[in-house]
Amino acid sequence: MCEEGTPQSINLRIEGSRDTFFEGFILTKGHVITTASSQGCHCCNGRNGNGNPCPGPTPTTALDDASMQSRTWSPPAPFTFDATYNQGFNDFFITRIGTDANARPNYWTLYIDYQFQQRGGCQLIAKPGQRVLWVFGASENTPFLDLHGPTTVRRNQSTTFGVINGRNGEPIEGATVRGQQTTANGQVQLTFDTAGRKNPLSAASMSISEPQSINLRIEGSQTTIFEDFILTKGHVITTASSEGCHCCNGRNGDRNTSPGPTPTTALDDASIQKAFTFDATYDKKYDDFLIKRIGPDTNTVTNYWLLYIDYQFAKFGGCQLKVNPSQKVLWASNQSTTFGVITAGTEAYRVRLKFLFKATKNGTIRRLR
């Protein structure tokens, strides 16, 4: 028997890698859940794992009910989810929502009021005043954008809305809401010319841009820190030295009219995927980050980080440039002694950054610039 408790209207948001699968209130209560991988039906009511003395709605039942509700939408936009069930923890482990399936290093994680939850979604009671967020591919430093403002406005009247980092309440500069970018204090002015229910967030491009797979290489003074394709998009970045969160989407410094992935967001996402760190200061004048350290290599008078696109020195900062999958993005220490060892035939070559060489198929070395 699965005690259900009283149904409650829960504020739920489900953020995938590309799409917001659900955002709104969902009426839910504790109930039995079954999935393709759960090997049967299992109760999910907050009492799992002796988490609570009384049953009630949970983050996982909210997800389950939102999935079922999506089948009734007009126009239709159904999403499904899958989860395994762990007998030891008496809880589900979410493996897929919509099109996003767990794959290292990206997994589905649960946040309540923007705080990471270490317990499973069936061991927690979700309360009406809380914000329940299932998110794909988030890290402990990922800022969660929270739009706030009045619930009722007059037509054709400019109204102030604000965007903050839900984790710490800091204002977010450069987030795009209905085509308008937030100022340094995180505020934006919006005007609605028609009556009716509006959702500034869904029309806001709060994800800032569509993700793309970027060819990225990071060359330290002694080792190659990263060399692979990385899925990235314009997003908010914060570092130990940046004094807050700042948008990085190619529109920085008014360089581009539309947002997109950048060399710096690629660096940021690569650091999460490969578990290395970097640090950067933020210059308000140029509206961009200055990379001061990647991995063990920290800027000095004679050793500092430089950015190249297609082996050409980039004259603008990493947030002012949009990049696409056909380009080669290179962050390199100017003291790089090698790009690694290139083997051509029976010879091994240590390739210096100064000349940027490449091995050809016939075993010769070709100068790139």
Stockholm file with secondary structure:
# STOCKHOLM 1.0

chainA/1-369         MCEEGTPQSINLRIEGSRDTFFEGFILTKGHVITTASSQGCHCCNGRNGNGNPCPGPTPTTALDDASMQSRTWSPPAPFTFDATYNQGFNDFFITRIGTDANARPNYWTLYIDYQFQQRGGCQLIAKPGQRVLWVFGASENTPFLDLHGPTTVRRNQSTTFGVINGRNGEPIEGATVRGQQTTANGQVQLTFDTAGRKNPLSAASMSISEPQSINLRIEGSQTTIFEDFILTKGHVITTASSEGCHCCNGRNGDRNTSPGPTPTTALDDASIQKAFTFDATYDKKYDDFLIKRIGPDTNTVTNYWLLYIDYQFAKFGGCQLKVNPSQKVLWASNQSTTFGVITAGTEAYRVRLKFLFKATKNGTIRRLR
#=GR chainA/1-369 SS CCCCCCCEEEEEEEECSSCEEEEEEEEECCEEECCTTSSSCEEESSCGGGCCSSCCCCHHHHHHHHHHHGGGCSSCCCCCEEEEEETTTTEEEEEEETTEECBTTBCEEEEETTEECSSCTTSSCCCTTSEEEEEESCCTTCCCEEEECCSCCCTTCCEEEEEEETTTCCBCBSCEETTEECCTTSEEEECCCSCSCCCTTTTTTTTCSCCEEEEEEEECSSSEEEEEEEEECSEEECCTTSSSCEEESSCGGGCCSSCCCCHHHHHHHHHHHHTCCEEEEEETTTTEEEEEEETTEECCSSCCEEEEETTEECSSCTTTCCCCTTSEEEEEETTCCCSCEEEETTEEEECCTTTCEEECTTSCEEECC
#=GC SS_cons         CCCCCCCEEEEEEEECSSCEEEEEEEEECCEEECCTTSSSCEEESSCGGGCCSSCCCCHHHHHHHHHHHGGGCSSCCCCCEEEEEETTTTEEEEEEETTEECBTTBCEEEEETTEECSSCTTSSCCCTTSEEEEEESCCTTCCCEEEECCSCCCTTCCEEEEEEETTTCCBCBSCEETTEECCTTSEEEECCCSCSCCCTTTTTTTTCSCCEEEEEEEECSSSEEEEEEEEECSEEECCTTSSSCEEESSCGGGCCSSCCCCHHHHHHHHHHHHTCCEEEEEETTTTEEEEEEETTEECCSSCCEEEEETTEECSSCTTTCCCCTTSEEEEEETTCCCSCEEEETTEEEECCTTTCEEECTTSCEEECC
//
